[in-house]
Amino acid sequence: MAAAKTGDSVKVHYTGTLDDGTVFDSSADQEPLGFTLGSGEVIEGFENAVIGMEVGESKTITVPPDQAYGPHTDALVQTVARDQVRLGVEPEVGMAIEMQTPDGAVIPLLITAVTDTTLTFDANHPLAGEQLRFELTLVEIG
């Protein structure tokens, strides 16, 4: 049986959990995730784990932050005066918004703190700094 290699299109069923067991993503009850190995479509640690697997094979892997979404970077957390931000709704902790840069790029932000005078925004990926665990099953090599 052939093993998955760089350049192959593959389909994988997976469940991703955090160290505390919280499921953050899963393909259960959905179509398997399809991607091309070596294309950078998925995080490095996930992709590297699929290389060498055979169809029907399952494994559990742990992906450190440097092979996932990187470390949590304090420089990407900013507190600004509320009167400098117009959201159109009352801000709440946990609210996800998008900011557009002058060059048109869109940056997703998460509101992490709200006071009477300030709002704190975090531009880190929500899984930055997290060690991720995946249960993988290779479904198809195309």
C-alpha positions in Angstrom: 0.0 0.0 0.0 1.3 3.5 -0.9 2.2 6.0 1.7 1.3 9.7 1.5 4.1 11.9 0.2 4.7 15.5 -0.7 2.6 16.6 -3.7 -0.2 14.1 -3.0 -3.8 15.3 -2.6 -5.1 13.7 0.6 -8.3 13.5 2.6 -8.1 13.2 6.4 -10.6 12.9 9.2 -9.4 14.6 12.4 -10.4 15.9 15.8 -8.2 18.6 17.3 -8.1 19.1 21.1 -6.3 21.3 23.6 -4.3 20.0 26.5 -7.4 20.3 28.7 -9.4 18.1 26.3 -11.4 20.9 24.8 -12.3 20.1 21.1 -11.4 23.1 19.0 -12.1 21.6 15.6 -13.3 18.3 14.0 -14.3 16.8 10.7 -16.7 14.3 12.5 -20.1 14.2 10.8 -18.6 16.2 7.9 -16.6 15.6 4.8 -12.9 14.8 5.5 -10.4 17.7 5.1 -8.8 17.7 1.7 -5.4 19.3 1.0 -2.2 18.8 -1.0 0.8 17.8 1.0 3.6 20.4 0.8 1.3 23.2 -0.2 1.1 24.9 3.2 -2.7 24.7 3.3 -2.6 23.3 6.8 -0.3 23.8 9.8 3.2 22.4 9.5 2.8 19.8 12.3 -0.4 18.4 10.9 1.0 18.1 7.4 4.2 16.5 8.6 2.2 13.9 10.5 0.2 12.9 7.4 3.3 12.3 5.3 4.1 8.6 5.4 0.6 7.5 6.5 -1.3 4.9 4.5 -5.0 5.0 3.7 -7.0 3.7 6.7 -4.1 4.4 9.1 -4.9 6.4 12.3 -2.7 8.1 14.8 -2.7 10.7 17.5 -0.1 13.5 17.4 0.9 16.5 19.5 1.8 19.6 17.7 3.9 22.3 19.5 3.0 26.0 19.0 6.1 26.5 16.7 4.6 24.0 14.2 1.0 25.3 14.6 0.0 28.9 15.1 3.2 30.2 16.7 3.7 31.7 20.2 1.3 34.2 21.7 2.9 37.5 21.0 2.2 40.3 23.5 3.0 43.0 20.9 -0.2 41.9 19.1 -2.3 42.9 22.1 -3.2 46.6 22.2 -5.4 48.7 24.5 -7.0 51.8 22.9 -9.3 54.5 24.1 -13.0 53.6 23.5 -13.6 56.9 21.8 -11.1 56.0 19.1 -13.1 52.9 18.1 -16.6 52.9 16.4 -18.0 49.4 16.4 -21.7 50.2 16.0 -22.5 47.8 18.8 -21.7 47.6 22.5 -18.3 45.9 22.8 -18.1 42.7 24.8 -15.2 40.4 25.9 -14.9 37.6 23.4 -16.4 39.6 20.5 -14.5 39.0 17.2 -14.2 41.9 14.9 -12.1 42.8 11.8 -9.9 45.8 11.3 -8.8 47.0 7.8 -5.3 48.4 7.4 -4.6 51.4 5.1 -3.4 49.0 2.4 -6.7 47.0 2.5 -5.5 44.0 4.4 -8.1 42.6 6.9 -6.9 41.7 10.4 -9.1 39.6 12.7 -9.2 40.9 16.3 -10.7 39.5 19.5 -11.8 41.9 22.2 -10.2 40.6 25.4 -11.0 43.4 27.9 -13.6 46.2 28.1 -13.6 49.1 30.6 -15.5 52.4 30.7 -12.6 54.1 28.9 -10.6 51.4 27.0 -10.9 48.3 24.8 -8.2 45.7 24.5 -7.8 43.9 21.2 -5.7 40.7 20.5 -4.6 40.1 17.0 -2.9 36.7 17.8 -4.5 33.6 16.2 -6.9 32.2 18.8 -4.7 29.0 19.0 -1.4 30.9 19.2 0.7 29.6 22.1 -1.3 26.4 22.4 0.0 22.8 22.1 -2.5 21.0 19.8 -3.4 17.3 19.8 -5.0 15.7 16.8 -6.5 12.3 16.2 -6.0 11.6 12.5 -7.2 9.0 10.0 -6.0 9.1 6.4 -9.1 8.5 4.3 -7.8 8.9 0.8 -4.7 9.6 -1.3 -5.6 11.1 -4.7 
